[in-house]
Amino acid sequence: MFSRFSGILTACFLFLFFWGYIPGVSALSITATVYPLYDVARYVAPQARIHLLVPPGRDVHHFEPGYRDFLQLFQSDLILAVGFEPWLKKHRLLQKKTLFLTRGQKLEDPHLWLDLPRLEDFIHRMVHKLEVLDPKGAPSYRKRAQNLISLLEEIRRELKGLSRCPRRRVVILGHAALTYLLREAGLKPISLAGVHPESEVVPGRLRSVLLLVKRRRIPVVFLLDPEFRKYALLFQRQAGVRVLTLNPGIPLFPEDRNLSFPELLRKDIKHLREGLCARN
C-alpha cells in the first residue's frame, strides 16, 4: 500500500516538476519574417521562443511558406513582418496578430529595417504588444527595448559623423538596399541594380557607373551582394579600386553569420568610414 502511494506521489511530483520548470513551456512564441526583426525580438524578449521564417538572402517577395511555416505562423502569439509579405495578407487571422514595419503604407523600398527612426517606432509598438500578451514581463521588455533604442540612437550619431568625410558618393556593387541607411549620413548611393534582390544589372548602367568611378577617381567601391563578386573583379581590373563589403542589415556574407543586427550596422559604418574618409 505504502509502495503504491509512494509511486503515485513520485509521479505527481515529477509531473509538477517538469511542467513548472522546463524552460519554454509557457514562453511566448514569436515569428519574424526577416533577420533584422528576428534579432530585435531576441534582444527585447530573450526568454521567448523566436523563429526566423525567411532565411538570410531569400527575397520576402518571392518566398512561399510551406506547410510547416504556416503551422509555425498560426501557432505564434506574435508575428513581426515588414509588410511586403503577400501571403500574410491572405489570412485575416494571421494579420490580426502581425506587427508590420510599413504601418499599412505603400512603399517601394522593402529594406525598411534600415530606416532607423521607423525601426525605433516599431520596437515601441512591439513592446506594447508584448506587454498585453505577457503583463508580468512588461518591466523587462521596456528596459531591454530602451537599451536597444539607445544603441540605435548611438549608431545614428555614428552615421551622421560620416557626413564629415570628403567623399559623398557610395558606389554599391549590388542592389539599392542602403538608401534609408545612407540618408542618415547625407551620402549618395550609386547602385548597379534596383531595390529588389532579383533586379538585374543593365549593361548601360554598368558602363556608366564604371566610367563615373574612373572619371571621379573614386578609390573604393562597396560589394553588397555576394553574387556580384564578378563585378568587383571588373572594377578592380579596370578602375584599380579597393573593394569593401557592406551588408543590408542581413548576414549575407559567411564572415558575418554570427553578427547581430546592430553589429552588422556598425561594420557598415566602419567600412564606409574607411572607404570615404581615408586618403587616396
N, C-alpha and C positions, 0 to 999 in steps of 0.2 A: 504494500500500500504506500509506504513511505517512498519507495523507489519510483513508483508511478507518479506520485505527486511531485517528486524532485525532478523527474523528466519533463513534466508539463511546465513547472516553474522555470526550468532551464530554457525550454523552447520559447516561453513568453519573454524571458529576459533577452535572449538572442534576437527575437523579433523587434523588440523595442530598441535594442542597441543599434541594430543595423538600420532600422527605419529612421531613427533620430540622428545618427551620426555619420552615415555615409555622405560624403561631400556631393553636392549637386542634386540630391533628391528633390529638394524644394526650390532650387535655384531658378531664376528667370531664364527663359530661352530667348535668345536674340539672334536674328539672322540679318546679316548685312550683305548687300549685293556686291559691293566693291571693297577693295582692300583698305582705302583710307577710312571709310566708315566703320569697317571691322576693327581697325586699330583704335579708333576713337572710342568705340564701345568697350574694348579691352581695357582701355585706360580708365574710363569712368566707372565701369561696372565689372571689375576683375573677377568677382565671385559668380557672375552669370555664366551660363553655357552659351558661348558665342560661336556662330557658324558663318563661314565665308562662302557665299554662293558662287560667285563668278571668279574663277582663278585669275591671277595676275596675267595680263597680256591678252585676255579674251575680251572682245567687244561686247559691251552690255546690250547694244542694239541687236546684235545677231545671236546672242546667247539664248538657247531654248532649254528651259528647265525640263529635266526628266521626271519620272515618277517619284524617285527618292527626294529630288529637290522640292517638288510640290508638297510632299509629305512633311518635309522639314519646315517649309513655309507655313503650312496650316497648323503645325504643332507649336510654332513660335508665339511667344507672348508679344513680341515687338519686332517689326521689320524696318530696317534702315535702308533707304533707297535713294538714288539720285533723282529719278523722275523720268528717265529715258528708257525704262524697262516696260515695253509694250504688253508683255504677258501679265504684269501686275495689274494693269488697268482693266483686264478682262474679268477679274474676280473681285466682286464687291467686298466679300468677307476679308480678303487679303488687304484691300485698300484701306479698310477701316482701322487696321492695326499697323499701317505703314506710315512712317515719317519720311517725307520727301524733301530733298535739298531744294528742289525747284519751287516749292510752295505753290505749285499749280501754274507757274508761269511758263510760257512757251519760249524756250531759249534754244539757240543753235549749238552753242559750245557745251558739250556734256561734261567737261572737266571742272565741275562746279566746286569740288572739294579744294581746289586751288584758289578759289575766291574766299580768302580767309575771313573777312567780315561775315560773309554768308555762312561759313562753317561755324563760326562762333555762335551765331544766332541758332543754328541747327543744334548745337550742343546744349544751349539753354532749353530748347524745346524738347530735346531728348530727355534731359533731367526731369522736366515736368512729367513726361510720360512714365518714367521710371518711378517717380515718387507716387504716382497713382497706383502703379502695379505693385510696388513694394514700399509702403509707407515707412516701415522700420529702417529701411536702408537709406532714407532720404538724406540724413546728415552726411553720410559717406559720399553719396552721389554728388551732392552740392559742393563738398570740399574738393573732391577729385576733379570735378568739372572746372572749378575755378582755377585750380592748379594748371590744368591743361590750357585753359584760355589765356592765362598769364604767360605760359610758354609760347603760345601762338602770337601773342602781342609782342613778345621779345623777338620772335622770328620776323614779324612785320617790320620792326625797327631795324633789324639787320638788313632786310631787303631794301628799305628806304636808304640805307647807307651806301648802297651800290650806285645811287644817283651821283655820287661824287667821283665815280670812275670816269676817266677821259673818253672811253668808248661807250656808245649807247646802243649800237646795233648788235643783236644777238642772232647769229646765223645758226639755225637749227636744222640738222640733218635728221628729219623725221616729220611727223605731222604736227599741226599747230595746236599743241596741247597746253602751252605755258602762258597763254595770253593773260589770264587772270593774275597769275603769279608775278609776271614781269611788269604788269601795270602798277603794282605796288612800288616798284623801284623806278618807274618812269622810263623803262627800257623798251626798245622797239624790237619785237621778234620778227625774224625773216625766215619762214619755214619752207621746206621743199614741198610739203604736201598739205592737204586740208585738215580740218579739225577732227575727222574720224580716222581711226587706225587703218581702215581699208582704203583710204584715199591713195590714189596713185600719183607718181611724180610725172608731171607733164614735161616732155623734153625741153620745151621753150623755157619753162620755169627753171629747170636745172641749169641751163645755159646762162640765163640772166643772173642767177644767184652766184654762179661761179665767176662771171665777169665782174660782178659787184665786189666780190672778195678780192679779186686781183686788182681792180681799179682803186679801191679804198685801202688796199694793203692791210686787210683785216688779218691779224696774226693767228687768231684762234676761232675755230668753229666748234659747235657742240652736237654730239651724237645723242639723239633721244631714243630712237628705236633700234634695237639690236639688228633687225633685218636690213637696216640702212648702212651697214658697215661697208658695203661695196662703194657707196658714195663717199664715205670717209676716206677710203683709199684714193679715189679720184681727186678729191680736194687736196689731199696731201701731195700727190704727184704733180698736179697741175698748178697749184697755188702755193705749195710749200708751207701749209698751215699746220698748227698743232690741233689735235682733236681731243676735247674733254667730254666726258659724259654728263648728261643731265637726265633726270627722271621726272615723270608726271605725277609724282606722289605715290607711285606704284613700283614695287621692286621688279623691274623687267630684266635687269642685268644680274647674272649669277652672284656677283660680289655684293649686291645689295639685298640679298634674300633675307638676311637677319636684321635689317634695319626697320625701325618703327617709322611711322609717317612723319613725325617731327624730325627724326634723324635724316630721313630722305630729303626733307626741305633744307636742312642745314648743309647737307652735302651739296645740294644745288647751289646754295649761296657761296659756299667755299669755292666751287669750280667757276662760278660766274665772276667772283672777285679775282680769281687767278687769271681768268681769260680777259676781263675787261679793264682791270686796274693795273696789271703788271705792264712794265715797259716792253716794247718790242724786242 
